[in-house]
Amino acid sequence: MGKKKEPRPYLERDISWMYFNRRVLQEACKEDVPLLERLNFLGIYSNNLDEFFRVRVASQNRVAEWDGKSGLRESKTAADVVKQINRINGRYVKDFELAVRQINKLLADNDICIISDAQADEEQKAYIQHYYQEKVDGFVVPVWLSAVKHLDYETDEKIYLAVKAGRYSQTGKMMYDYAYFSLPVRSCGRFVRLPDREGRGYIMYIDDVVRCCLPKVFEGNGFVSFSAYTFKFTRDAEMEIDNDQRSGILQKISKGLKSRRKGEPLRFIYDENMPEDLLRRVLGKLDLGDRDTVLKGGRYQNHKDLMRFPDFPDSALKYPPMRVIRRSSLEGPESLLERIRVQDRFLHVPYHSFDSFIRVLHEAATSRNVRSIKITLYRLAKDSKVVRALIAAARNGKKVTVVIELLARFDEESNIQWSQKLEDAGVKVIFGVEGLKVHSKVLHIGMKRGADLACISTGNFHEGNAKAYTDCIIMTSSRRIVKEVEDVFEFIERPYAQIHFKELLVSPNEMKSRFIALINNEIKNKRNGKPAYIRAKVNHITDPVMVDKLYDAAYAGVDIELSVRGNCSIVTDKLPDNCHLRINGIIDRYLEHSRIFIFAAGGEDKVFIGSADWMPRNLDNRIEVVAPVYDPTIKQEMKRIVDYALRDVCQGRTVDGTGSNTSWTCADPLETGSQYALYRYYQELEEKERQYGNNS
């Protein structure tokens, strides 16, 4: 009998997520990041945390509540995870508030002053009163706390003011009433720009604008004193119990508790100066349990609004512009579809213009040689050019099939609306597969004459995402790839059909086993003295099987270097010295989103790109597509992207499972961050192509 393998460390996904979001906060604290960008990172950190509590902590709470005989181990694990999250969050919230204060001071040093109602002078107060009457009046309607039993109908998307209002009784005794109302952020914005003075800009939170005008809000009620304090709460989003949990029993738990936890508050944050009598009354309207989070905060909540802080013309306060590069090989009057037939093409957004992909769709929509268009859509822009092209194609007589995922988290309503418009135009719309999210990003263009075409992307076909997320799109006419992309659509329409994919890695069919085979091959090659290494760039690694297999490879001596932006369950802190397994996490101006996998394969260098991370949900519970890269030029470009990520000591942090997030080090560091280095490389490459007329 073989020796039993020692258990390897596994960091719970949600704890690793806290460490990831900490890296976002660290970016907000870096002195070399422009001030307004630092504010933006504070907003991202806060927005991330809200969604994390609404979905992930909600799921863990539901599991922790389970009191059935089956699932006790999972219930205890979930309870422990929630305790750890609350403990870590308690530490991080202090660092966050300190960062806010420091950045506000630096803004003032740069002539941008955020002032409170108490700091406003008479002239500014007069402006505020006029602003309130013109813009805000009527949007603020108080509700007496004594008049409501619960706040269960209030949304957690808003920020609230709790008010303690004083008036004299007939006997002259001061009496207090307690009220609350939501701030009109959606209608008026969170920040009000006051008139500049002597070159200095003045900003006031809408919270303080309303505080200045509380007598107007409560006029006619005889109040003579007011104090107001912000609070917010986060509800259980009740979207799903994420299938990254490692036991089927959790699906049963989810169903058993779904109605009980639906929409309940699970996190409450309030101004630490809120008086006890007011706090007690607000908390009494929220059904918070022992595992739920109650946190003291600063004067202002909902810091996600910092992502929409007013702009200022001083260029030093923002990142220097990086104008999108339009690839000359994809421009010009010649048919782009025909150029793809001659040679594979690629885009790396947001460095390259996403308009080149839109052009592919436009040409397909109008070309007389195009017979059909099939595409998977997960998220869509508000005014989607992609959808407009597909509708035009249908009206031009093309057979258009769109697979649209109705369960794309927080985009459900938008996707339903788009699907209705597509159906109205004659497009065949497929609403995913029951029990499986369709997360793949693929396009198939069927031609009447000549080779069909396909596009494989690491990210959504979404104009907005393409300006902020780093993603790769490959356009190809390779028959062995294109045929299997078409088979993916058949699999989506008939998910129980026996379709075998030889070139593509498709989940939930064989993707995980194919990845495991690739890793096993590296282990075998290492033992046989052949080149053996794994390089990858992904968003998340939490699948226990994949984590354990990477440990196997590392212990076997395979050189492993990974760039992982978000969740990572691998713990490298105490691996033996002979294990070379290192992980870099990059936070920069763009969100790192591309998934690229490189295996030495004994010297062959196999390269893959696609939509899947190494998570249970991607490998077991979604339809994902990862494709091999065969074109030698594009293969080198994919390797360059990963190489630059692994050499990024400016923006990289060591991901080792401890949460220390120390600065990344390597033997051959880039002089700049990887994102700027790639941008400069693409600029220089484009200049050469234009100079020498190279359309490759």
C-alpha positions as CSV (number, residue, x, y, z in Angstrom):
1,M,0.0,0.0,0.0
2,G,1.4,3.4,-1.0
3,K,2.3,6.0,1.6
4,K,-0.7,8.2,2.4
5,K,-0.2,11.8,1.1
6,E,0.1,14.5,3.8
7,P,-2.8,16.9,3.7
8,R,-1.8,20.2,2.0
9,P,-2.9,23.6,3.2
10,Y,-6.0,25.1,1.7
11,L,-7.0,28.7,2.3
12,E,-10.8,29.2,2.4
13,R,-11.9,31.2,-0.6
14,D,-13.6,33.9,1.3
15,I,-10.6,34.6,3.5
16,S,-8.4,34.8,0.4
17,W,-10.9,37.3,-1.0
18,M,-10.4,39.5,2.0
19,Y,-6.7,39.5,1.4
20,F,-7.3,40.4,-2.3
21,N,-9.5,43.4,-1.4
22,R,-6.8,44.4,1.0
23,R,-4.5,44.8,-2.0
24,V,-7.0,47.2,-3.5
25,L,-6.9,49.2,-0.3
26,Q,-3.1,49.1,-0.4
27,E,-3.2,50.6,-3.9
28,A,-5.3,53.5,-2.5
29,C,-2.6,54.1,0.1
30,K,0.3,54.3,-2.3
31,E,1.9,57.7,-2.5
32,D,2.8,57.4,-6.1
33,V,-0.8,56.8,-7.2
34,P,-2.5,60.1,-8.3
35,L,-4.9,61.4,-5.6
36,L,-8.2,61.1,-7.5
37,E,-7.2,57.6,-8.5
38,R,-6.6,56.8,-4.9
39,L,-10.1,58.0,-4.1
40,N,-11.3,55.7,-6.9
41,F,-9.6,52.7,-5.3
42,L,-11.3,53.5,-2.0
43,G,-14.6,53.4,-3.8
44,I,-13.7,50.1,-5.5
45,Y,-12.7,48.6,-2.1
46,S,-16.0,49.7,-0.6
47,N,-18.1,48.5,-3.5
48,N,-16.3,45.1,-3.5
49,L,-17.0,44.7,0.2
50,D,-20.7,45.5,-0.3
51,E,-21.1,42.8,-2.9
52,F,-19.0,40.4,-0.9
53,F,-21.3,40.6,2.1
54,R,-24.4,40.5,0.0
55,V,-23.5,37.3,-1.7
56,R,-20.6,35.4,-0.1
57,V,-21.1,36.2,3.5
58,A,-24.9,35.7,3.0
59,S,-24.2,32.3,1.6
60,Q,-21.9,31.4,4.5
61,N,-24.4,32.6,7.0
62,R,-27.1,30.4,5.5
63,V,-24.9,27.4,5.8
64,A,-23.8,28.3,9.3
65,E,-27.5,28.4,10.4
66,W,-28.1,24.8,9.2
67,D,-29.0,22.6,12.1
68,G,-29.7,19.3,10.3
69,K,-27.8,16.2,11.1
70,S,-26.2,16.1,7.6
71,G,-23.9,19.0,6.9
72,L,-22.8,19.7,10.4
73,R,-19.1,19.9,9.4
74,E,-20.0,22.4,6.6
75,S,-22.1,24.4,9.0
76,K,-19.2,24.6,11.5
77,T,-16.7,25.6,8.8
78,A,-19.0,28.3,7.6
79,A,-19.5,29.7,11.1
80,D,-15.7,29.8,11.6
81,V,-15.2,31.5,8.2
82,V,-17.8,34.2,9.1
83,K,-16.0,34.8,12.4
84,Q,-12.7,35.2,10.6
85,I,-14.2,37.6,8.1
86,N,-15.7,39.8,10.8
87,R,-12.4,39.8,12.7
88,I,-10.4,40.7,9.6
89,N,-12.9,43.3,8.5
90,G,-12.8,44.9,11.9
91,R,-9.0,45.5,11.4
92,Y,-9.3,46.6,7.8
93,V,-12.1,49.1,8.5
94,K,-9.8,51.1,10.7
95,D,-7.1,51.2,8.0
96,F,-9.8,52.3,5.5
97,E,-11.0,55.2,7.6
98,L,-7.4,56.3,8.2
99,A,-6.8,56.2,4.4
100,V,-9.9,58.3,3.8
101,R,-8.7,60.9,6.3
102,Q,-5.2,61.0,4.9
103,I,-6.4,61.4,1.3
104,N,-8.8,64.1,2.3
105,K,-5.9,66.0,3.9
106,L,-3.8,65.6,0.7
107,L,-6.7,66.8,-1.4
108,A,-6.9,70.0,0.7
109,D,-3.2,70.4,0.2
110,N,-4.0,70.3,-3.5
111,D,-6.7,72.9,-3.2
112,I,-9.6,70.5,-3.2
113,C,-11.5,70.9,0.1
114,I,-14.2,68.5,1.3
115,I,-16.1,70.5,3.9
116,S,-18.8,69.5,6.3
117,D,-21.9,71.5,7.2
118,A,-20.2,72.8,10.3
119,Q,-17.3,74.1,8.3
120,A,-19.4,76.0,5.8
121,D,-19.4,79.8,6.1
122,E,-22.5,82.0,5.7
123,E,-22.0,82.5,2.0
124,Q,-21.6,78.8,1.4
125,K,-24.6,78.0,3.5
126,A,-26.7,80.4,1.5
127,Y,-25.6,78.6,-1.7
128,I,-26.4,75.3,-0.1
129,Q,-29.9,76.5,0.9
130,H,-30.5,77.6,-2.6
131,Y,-29.2,74.3,-4.0
132,Y,-31.4,72.3,-1.7
133,Q,-34.5,74.2,-2.7
134,E,-33.8,73.9,-6.4
135,K,-32.4,70.4,-6.6
136,V,-33.2,68.4,-3.5
137,D,-36.4,69.6,-2.0
138,G,-39.1,66.9,-2.3
139,F,-36.7,64.0,-2.6
140,V,-36.2,63.9,1.2
141,V,-39.2,62.6,3.1
142,P,-38.7,61.6,6.8
143,V,-40.2,58.5,8.2
144,W,-40.7,58.3,12.0
145,L,-39.0,55.3,13.5
146,S,-41.9,54.8,15.9
147,A,-44.2,54.4,12.9
148,V,-42.5,51.4,11.3
149,K,-41.9,47.8,12.6
150,H,-39.1,46.9,10.4
151,L,-36.9,48.4,7.7
152,D,-37.4,45.3,5.6
153,Y,-38.7,47.2,2.6
154,E,-35.7,49.6,2.4
155,T,-33.0,48.8,-0.1
156,D,-29.4,48.3,0.8
157,E,-28.4,50.3,-2.3
158,K,-29.0,53.5,-0.4
159,I,-27.4,55.5,2.4
160,Y,-29.6,56.7,5.2
161,L,-29.6,59.5,7.7
162,A,-31.0,58.8,11.2
163,V,-32.2,62.0,12.8
164,K,-32.7,63.0,16.5
165,A,-35.0,66.0,16.5
166,G,-35.7,68.1,19.7
167,R,-38.7,70.2,20.6
168,Y,-40.1,71.8,23.7
169,S,-43.2,70.4,25.3
170,Q,-45.9,72.6,26.7
171,T,-44.2,72.5,30.1
172,G,-40.8,73.6,28.6
173,K,-39.2,70.2,28.7
174,M,-37.0,69.1,25.8
175,M,-38.6,66.1,24.0
176,Y,-37.1,64.1,21.2
177,D,-38.5,62.3,18.1
178,Y,-36.5,60.0,15.9
179,A,-36.7,59.7,12.2
180,Y,-34.8,58.4,9.2
181,F,-34.8,58.9,5.4
182,S,-32.7,57.8,2.4
183,L,-30.4,60.4,0.8
184,P,-31.3,61.2,-2.8
185,V,-28.0,60.1,-4.3
186,R,-29.5,58.7,-7.4
187,S,-31.3,61.9,-8.2
188,C,-28.8,64.5,-7.0
189,G,-25.4,62.6,-6.8
190,R,-23.4,62.1,-3.6
191,F,-21.2,65.2,-4.0
192,V,-22.1,68.8,-4.5
193,R,-19.6,71.2,-6.0
194,L,-19.7,74.5,-4.2
195,P,-18.4,77.7,-5.9
196,D,-14.6,77.8,-6.2
197,R,-12.7,80.5,-4.3
198,E,-9.3,81.9,-5.1
199,G,-8.4,78.8,-7.1
200,R,-9.6,76.3,-4.4
201,G,-12.4,73.9,-5.1
202,Y,-15.0,73.0,-2.5
203,I,-17.0,69.8,-2.3
204,M,-19.7,68.8,0.1
205,Y,-21.3,65.4,0.6
206,I,-25.1,65.4,0.0
207,D,-25.3,64.1,3.6
208,D,-24.1,67.5,4.9
209,V,-26.1,69.5,2.4
210,V,-29.2,67.8,3.9
211,R,-27.9,68.4,7.4
212,C,-27.7,72.1,6.7
213,C,-31.3,72.1,5.6
214,L,-32.9,69.9,8.3
215,P,-35.1,72.8,9.5
216,K,-36.5,72.8,6.0
217,V,-37.0,69.0,5.9
218,F,-38.9,69.1,9.2
219,E,-40.6,72.5,8.9
220,G,-44.0,72.8,10.6
221,N,-43.1,70.3,13.3
222,G,-41.8,72.7,15.9
223,F,-38.3,71.3,16.2
224,V,-35.6,73.5,17.5
225,S,-32.6,71.1,17.4
226,F,-31.3,68.4,15.1
227,S,-28.5,65.9,15.0
228,A,-28.2,63.5,12.1
229,Y,-26.0,60.4,11.5
230,T,-25.5,58.2,8.5
231,F,-26.0,54.4,8.5
232,K,-26.2,51.7,5.9
233,F,-27.0,48.0,5.9
234,T,-26.3,45.1,3.6
235,R,-28.9,42.5,2.7
236,D,-28.6,38.9,1.8
237,A,-28.7,39.1,-2.0
238,E,-30.1,35.6,-2.1
239,M,-28.7,35.0,-5.6
240,E,-27.3,31.5,-5.0
241,I,-25.4,29.5,-2.6
242,D,-22.2,29.5,-4.6
243,N,-21.3,26.2,-6.0
244,D,-17.6,26.7,-5.0
245,Q,-18.6,25.1,-1.8
246,R,-17.1,21.6,-1.7
247,S,-20.1,19.4,-0.7
248,G,-23.3,18.6,-2.5
249,I,-25.1,18.8,0.8
250,L,-24.8,22.6,0.6
251,Q,-27.3,22.7,-2.3
252,K,-29.8,21.0,0.1
253,I,-28.9,23.5,2.8
254,S,-29.5,26.4,0.3
255,K,-33.0,25.2,-0.6
256,G,-33.9,24.6,3.1
257,L,-32.9,28.1,4.2
258,K,-33.7,30.1,1.1
259,S,-37.1,31.4,2.3
260,R,-35.8,32.0,5.8
261,R,-32.8,34.2,4.9
262,K,-34.2,35.9,1.9
263,G,-33.3,39.6,1.9
264,E,-32.5,39.8,5.6
265,P,-29.9,42.4,6.7
266,L,-26.6,40.9,7.6
267,R,-24.3,43.9,8.0
268,F,-24.9,47.2,9.7
269,I,-22.5,50.2,9.6
270,Y,-23.2,53.4,11.4
271,D,-21.6,56.7,12.4
272,E,-19.7,56.0,15.6
273,N,-21.0,59.3,17.1
274,M,-24.6,58.2,16.8
275,P,-26.2,58.6,20.3
276,E,-27.2,55.4,22.1
277,D,-30.9,56.1,22.2
278,L,-31.0,56.7,18.4
279,L,-28.8,53.7,17.7
280,R,-31.0,51.4,19.8
281,R,-34.1,52.5,17.9
282,V,-32.5,51.9,14.4
283,L,-31.1,48.5,15.4
284,G,-34.5,47.6,16.7
285,K,-35.9,47.8,13.2
286,L,-33.3,45.4,11.8
287,D,-33.5,41.7,12.4
288,L,-29.7,41.1,13.0
289,G,-28.5,37.8,14.3
290,D,-25.4,36.8,16.3
291,R,-23.3,36.1,13.2
292,D,-24.2,39.4,11.5
293,T,-21.9,42.3,11.4
294,V,-22.4,45.5,13.3
295,L,-19.6,48.0,12.8
296,K,-18.8,51.5,13.9
297,G,-17.8,53.7,11.0
298,G,-16.9,57.3,10.3
299,R,-19.2,60.2,9.5
300,Y,-19.8,59.0,5.9
301,Q,-20.9,55.6,4.6
302,N,-21.3,54.1,1.1
303,H,-17.7,55.0,0.1
304,K,-18.4,53.3,-3.2
305,D,-19.7,56.7,-4.3
306,L,-16.0,57.8,-4.3
307,M,-15.8,56.2,-7.7
308,R,-18.0,59.1,-8.9
309,F,-16.1,61.9,-7.2
310,P,-16.2,65.2,-9.1
311,D,-13.5,65.6,-11.7
312,F,-10.8,68.4,-11.6
313,P,-8.7,69.6,-14.5
314,D,-5.3,69.1,-12.8
315,S,-3.8,66.3,-14.8
316,A,-1.4,65.4,-12.0
317,L,-4.4,64.2,-10.0
318,K,-5.2,61.4,-12.4
319,Y,-3.4,58.7,-14.4
320,P,-1.7,60.0,-17.5
321,P,-3.9,59.2,-20.5
322,M,-3.3,55.9,-22.4
323,R,-5.0,56.4,-25.7
324,V,-6.4,53.3,-27.2
325,I,-4.3,51.8,-30.0
326,R,-6.1,51.0,-33.3
327,R,-4.3,48.1,-34.9
328,S,-3.3,48.9,-38.5
329,S,-3.6,45.2,-39.4
330,L,-7.3,45.4,-38.6
331,E,-8.0,48.8,-40.2
332,G,-8.5,49.9,-43.8
333,P,-11.1,49.2,-46.5
334,E,-10.2,45.5,-47.1
335,S,-12.5,42.9,-45.7
336,L,-11.5,42.0,-42.1
337,L,-13.2,38.6,-42.4
338,E,-11.0,37.8,-45.3
339,R,-7.9,39.0,-43.5
340,I,-8.8,36.6,-40.6
341,R,-9.0,33.8,-43.1
342,V,-5.4,34.5,-44.2
343,Q,-4.0,34.7,-40.7
344,D,-5.2,34.6,-37.1
345,R,-5.6,38.0,-35.4
346,F,-5.7,39.1,-31.8
347,L,-6.7,42.0,-29.7
348,H,-5.6,42.8,-26.1
349,V,-8.1,45.3,-24.7
350,P,-8.1,48.0,-23.4
351,Y,-4.7,48.6,-25.0
352,H,-6.2,47.8,-28.4
353,S,-9.5,49.2,-29.6
354,F,-12.5,47.0,-29.0
355,D,-14.0,48.6,-32.2
356,S,-12.1,46.1,-34.2
357,F,-14.3,43.3,-32.7
358,I,-17.4,45.5,-33.4
359,R,-16.2,45.8,-37.0
360,V,-16.1,42.0,-37.3
361,L,-19.7,41.9,-36.2
362,H,-20.7,44.8,-38.5
363,E,-19.1,43.2,-41.5
364,A,-20.7,39.8,-40.7
365,A,-24.0,41.6,-40.4
366,T,-23.8,43.1,-43.9
367,S,-21.6,40.6,-45.9
368,R,-23.5,38.7,-48.5
369,N,-21.2,35.8,-47.9
370,V,-22.2,35.3,-44.2
371,R,-24.8,32.7,-43.6
372,S,-25.0,32.7,-39.8
373,I,-23.8,34.2,-36.6
374,K,-23.7,32.5,-33.2
375,I,-22.5,34.2,-30.0
376,T,-22.6,33.8,-26.2
377,L,-23.3,36.9,-24.2
378,Y,-22.9,37.1,-20.4
379,R,-22.9,40.8,-19.7
380,L,-23.9,43.6,-22.1
381,A,-23.2,47.3,-22.3
382,K,-26.0,49.7,-21.5
383,D,-26.3,50.7,-25.2
384,S,-24.7,47.7,-26.7
385,K,-23.1,48.0,-30.1
386,V,-22.8,44.2,-30.1
387,V,-26.6,43.8,-29.9
388,R,-27.2,46.5,-32.5
389,A,-25.0,44.6,-35.0
390,L,-26.7,41.3,-34.2
391,I,-30.2,42.8,-34.7
392,A,-29.0,44.3,-38.1
393,A,-27.7,40.9,-39.1
394,A,-31.0,39.3,-38.4
395,R,-32.8,42.0,-40.4
396,N,-30.4,41.3,-43.2
397,G,-31.5,37.7,-43.4
398,K,-28.7,36.1,-41.4
399,K,-29.5,33.2,-39.1
400,V,-28.5,34.7,-35.8
401,T,-28.4,32.7,-32.6
402,V,-27.6,34.4,-29.2
403,V,-27.0,32.5,-26.0
404,I,-27.7,35.1,-23.3
405,E,-27.2,34.3,-19.6
406,L,-30.1,35.5,-17.5
407,L,-28.4,34.7,-14.3
408,A,-25.3,36.9,-14.7
409,R,-25.1,38.3,-11.2
410,F,-26.7,41.8,-10.8
411,D,-27.2,42.0,-14.6
412,E,-30.3,39.9,-14.7
413,E,-32.8,42.7,-15.5
414,S,-30.6,44.2,-18.2
415,N,-30.1,40.9,-19.9
416,I,-33.8,40.1,-19.9
417,Q,-34.5,43.5,-21.6
418,W,-31.9,42.9,-24.3
419,S,-33.2,39.4,-24.9
420,Q,-36.6,40.8,-25.6
421,K,-35.2,43.2,-28.1
422,L,-33.3,40.5,-29.8
423,E,-36.3,38.2,-30.1
424,D,-38.4,41.0,-31.5
425,A,-35.8,41.4,-34.3
426,G,-36.0,37.7,-35.2
427,V,-32.9,36.5,-33.4
428,K,-33.0,33.0,-31.9
429,V,-32.4,33.6,-28.2
430,I,-31.3,30.7,-26.0
431,F,-31.5,31.4,-22.3
432,G,-28.6,29.3,-21.1
433,V,-28.8,25.8,-19.7
434,E,-30.8,24.9,-16.7
435,G,-28.4,24.3,-13.8
436,L,-25.4,25.6,-15.7
437,K,-24.4,29.2,-16.3
438,V,-23.1,29.8,-19.8
439,H,-20.0,31.8,-19.0
440,S,-18.0,31.1,-22.2
441,K,-17.1,34.0,-24.6
442,V,-17.2,32.7,-28.1
443,L,-18.4,33.8,-31.5
444,H,-19.0,31.6,-34.7
445,I,-19.5,33.1,-38.1
446,G,-20.8,30.7,-40.7
447,M,-19.9,31.5,-44.3
448,K,-21.6,30.5,-47.6
449,R,-18.3,30.0,-49.3
450,G,-14.9,29.3,-47.8
451,A,-13.8,28.8,-44.3
452,D,-15.9,29.7,-41.3
453,L,-14.5,32.0,-38.6
454,A,-14.5,32.1,-34.8
455,C,-13.5,34.4,-32.0
456,I,-12.5,33.2,-28.5
457,S,-12.3,35.8,-25.7
458,T,-11.2,35.8,-22.1
459,G,-13.8,38.4,-21.3
460,N,-17.3,39.6,-22.1
461,F,-18.2,41.1,-25.5
462,H,-18.9,44.4,-23.6
463,E,-17.8,47.8,-24.7
464,G,-17.6,49.2,-21.2
465,N,-15.6,46.2,-19.8
466,A,-13.3,46.5,-22.8
467,K,-12.2,50.0,-21.5
468,A,-11.4,48.8,-18.0
469,Y,-10.7,45.1,-18.1
470,T,-7.6,43.5,-19.6
471,D,-8.8,40.7,-22.0
472,C,-7.6,38.9,-25.0
473,I,-9.6,38.1,-28.1
474,I,-8.4,35.7,-30.8
475,M,-9.9,35.7,-34.3
476,T,-9.3,32.5,-36.3
477,S,-10.3,30.5,-39.3
478,S,-8.4,27.4,-38.1
479,R,-10.8,24.5,-39.0
480,R,-10.0,22.4,-36.0
481,I,-10.9,25.3,-33.7
482,V,-13.8,26.8,-35.6
483,K,-15.6,23.5,-36.0
484,E,-15.5,22.8,-32.3
485,V,-16.6,26.4,-31.4
486,E,-19.7,25.6,-33.5
487,D,-20.1,22.3,-31.6
488,V,-20.2,24.3,-28.3
489,F,-23.4,25.9,-29.5
490,E,-24.8,22.5,-30.3
491,F,-23.8,21.4,-26.8
492,I,-25.6,24.4,-25.3
493,E,-28.8,23.6,-27.2
494,R,-28.5,19.9,-26.4
495,P,-26.5,19.7,-23.1
496,Y,-26.9,16.0,-22.8
497,A,-25.6,15.2,-26.3
498,Q,-22.4,13.2,-26.4
499,I,-20.1,15.7,-28.0
500,H,-16.4,15.1,-27.7
501,F,-14.0,18.0,-27.9
502,K,-10.5,17.3,-29.0
503,E,-9.1,20.8,-29.4
504,L,-11.2,22.9,-27.0
505,L,-11.3,22.4,-23.3
506,V,-15.0,22.7,-22.4
507,S,-16.6,22.5,-19.0
508,P,-18.3,20.9,-17.4
509,N,-17.4,18.0,-19.8
510,E,-13.6,17.4,-19.6
511,M,-11.9,20.7,-18.9
512,K,-10.8,19.8,-15.4
513,S,-9.5,16.4,-16.4
514,R,-7.7,17.9,-19.4
515,F,-6.0,20.5,-17.2
516,I,-5.0,17.8,-14.7
517,A,-3.6,15.8,-17.6
518,L,-1.5,18.8,-18.7
519,I,-0.1,19.2,-15.1
520,N,0.6,15.5,-14.8
521,N,2.5,15.7,-18.1
522,E,4.7,18.4,-16.6
523,I,5.4,16.2,-13.6
524,K,6.3,13.3,-15.9
525,N,8.6,15.5,-18.0
526,K,10.3,16.8,-14.9
527,R,11.1,13.3,-13.8
528,N,12.4,12.4,-17.2
529,G,14.7,15.4,-17.3
530,K,12.7,17.4,-19.9
531,P,11.7,21.1,-19.7
532,A,8.8,21.3,-17.2
533,Y,7.1,24.5,-16.0
534,I,3.7,26.0,-15.6
535,R,2.9,29.7,-16.2
536,A,-0.6,31.0,-15.9
537,K,-2.5,34.2,-15.5
538,V,-6.0,33.8,-14.0
539,N,-8.5,35.6,-11.8
540,H,-9.0,32.9,-9.2
541,I,-7.7,29.5,-8.1
542,T,-9.9,27.8,-5.5
543,D,-10.8,24.4,-6.9
544,P,-9.4,21.9,-4.3
545,V,-8.5,19.3,-6.9
546,M,-6.6,21.9,-9.0
547,V,-4.9,23.3,-5.8
548,D,-3.8,19.8,-4.7
549,K,-2.5,19.0,-8.2
550,L,-0.4,22.2,-8.3
551,Y,1.1,21.2,-5.0
552,D,1.9,17.8,-6.5
553,A,3.7,19.5,-9.4
554,A,5.6,21.8,-7.1
555,Y,6.7,19.0,-4.9
556,A,7.9,17.1,-8.0
557,G,10.1,20.1,-8.9
558,V,8.0,21.6,-11.6
559,D,8.7,25.4,-11.8
560,I,5.3,27.1,-11.3
561,E,4.7,30.9,-11.5
562,L,1.2,32.3,-11.4
563,S,-0.4,35.7,-11.6
564,V,-3.6,35.5,-9.7
565,R,-5.7,38.7,-9.3
566,G,-8.3,37.6,-6.8
567,N,-9.2,34.5,-4.7
568,C,-6.3,32.1,-4.2
569,S,-6.5,29.1,-1.9
570,I,-2.9,28.0,-2.4
571,V,-0.6,28.6,0.6
572,T,3.0,29.0,-0.4
573,D,4.3,30.5,2.9
574,K,5.8,27.3,4.3
575,L,6.5,25.2,1.3
576,P,9.9,23.4,1.2
577,D,12.8,25.3,-0.3
578,N,12.9,22.9,-3.3
579,C,9.3,23.8,-4.3
580,H,9.2,26.7,-6.7
581,L,5.6,27.9,-6.5
582,R,5.2,31.6,-6.5
583,I,2.1,33.8,-7.1
584,N,1.9,37.4,-7.9
585,G,-1.3,39.5,-7.5
586,I,-1.5,42.7,-9.6
587,I,-3.7,45.7,-8.8
588,D,-3.4,48.6,-11.3
589,R,-5.4,51.1,-13.3
590,Y,-7.1,48.3,-15.3
591,L,-8.7,45.2,-13.8
592,E,-6.6,42.2,-14.7
593,H,-9.1,39.7,-16.3
594,S,-7.4,37.6,-19.0
595,R,-7.0,33.9,-18.5
596,I,-3.8,32.5,-20.1
597,F,-2.3,29.1,-19.4
598,I,1.2,28.0,-20.5
599,F,2.7,24.5,-20.2
600,A,6.3,23.6,-21.2
601,A,5.1,20.3,-22.6
602,G,8.7,19.0,-22.8
603,G,9.7,22.0,-25.0
604,E,6.6,22.4,-27.2
605,D,5.1,25.2,-25.2
606,K,1.4,24.7,-25.2
607,V,-0.6,27.9,-24.7
608,F,-4.3,28.3,-24.0
609,I,-6.7,31.2,-23.4
610,G,-10.4,31.2,-22.4
611,S,-13.1,32.2,-20.0
612,A,-12.5,29.8,-17.1
613,D,-10.7,30.3,-13.8
614,W,-9.6,27.3,-11.7
615,M,-12.7,27.4,-9.5
616,P,-15.3,24.7,-9.0
617,R,-18.0,26.9,-10.5
618,N,-16.0,27.3,-13.7
619,L,-14.8,23.8,-14.0
620,D,-17.9,21.9,-12.8
621,N,-21.0,24.1,-12.9
622,R,-20.6,26.4,-15.9
623,I,-20.2,26.1,-19.6
624,E,-16.7,27.5,-20.3
625,V,-14.4,27.3,-23.2
626,V,-10.6,27.4,-23.2
627,A,-8.9,27.2,-26.6
628,P,-5.3,26.3,-27.7
629,V,-3.3,29.1,-29.4
630,Y,-1.6,27.8,-32.5
631,D,-0.5,30.9,-34.4
632,P,3.2,31.4,-33.5
633,T,3.0,35.2,-33.4
634,I,-0.1,35.2,-31.1
635,K,1.5,32.4,-29.0
636,Q,4.5,34.7,-28.3
637,E,2.2,37.6,-27.4
638,M,0.3,35.5,-24.9
639,K,3.6,34.4,-23.4
640,R,4.7,38.0,-23.2
641,I,1.6,39.0,-21.3
642,V,2.2,36.4,-18.7
643,D,5.9,37.1,-18.6
644,Y,5.3,40.8,-17.9
645,A,2.8,40.0,-15.2
646,L,5.4,37.8,-13.5
647,R,8.1,40.6,-13.7
648,D,5.8,43.3,-12.3
649,V,7.4,44.5,-9.1
650,C,5.8,47.9,-9.2
651,Q,2.2,46.8,-8.9
652,G,2.6,43.2,-7.8
653,R,2.1,41.7,-4.4
654,T,3.1,38.3,-3.1
655,V,0.1,36.0,-2.7
656,D,1.2,33.4,-0.2
657,G,-1.9,32.7,1.9
658,T,-0.9,34.8,4.8
659,G,-2.5,38.1,3.8
660,S,0.7,40.0,4.3
661,N,0.6,41.2,0.6
662,T,4.3,42.1,0.6
663,S,5.8,43.6,-2.6
664,W,6.6,41.2,-5.3
665,T,10.2,40.5,-6.2
666,C,11.8,38.7,-9.1
667,A,15.2,38.2,-10.8
668,D,14.5,40.3,-13.9
669,P,12.0,43.1,-12.9
670,L,10.3,45.5,-15.3
671,E,11.2,49.1,-14.9
672,T,7.5,50.0,-14.8
673,G,4.2,48.2,-14.1
674,S,3.3,45.5,-16.5
675,Q,0.3,47.4,-17.8
676,Y,2.3,50.4,-18.8
677,A,5.1,48.2,-20.2
678,L,2.6,46.3,-22.4
679,Y,1.1,49.6,-23.6
680,R,4.5,50.9,-24.6
681,Y,5.3,47.7,-26.3
682,Y,2.1,47.7,-28.3
683,Q,2.7,51.4,-29.3
684,E,6.2,50.6,-30.6
685,L,4.9,47.5,-32.4
686,E,2.2,49.5,-34.0
687,E,4.6,52.2,-35.1
688,K,6.8,49.5,-36.8
689,E,3.8,47.9,-38.5
690,R,2.7,51.2,-39.9
691,Q,6.2,52.1,-40.9
692,Y,6.9,48.8,-42.7
693,G,3.3,48.1,-43.8
694,N,3.2,44.9,-41.9
695,N,-0.3,43.6,-41.8
696,S,0.5,40.6,-39.6
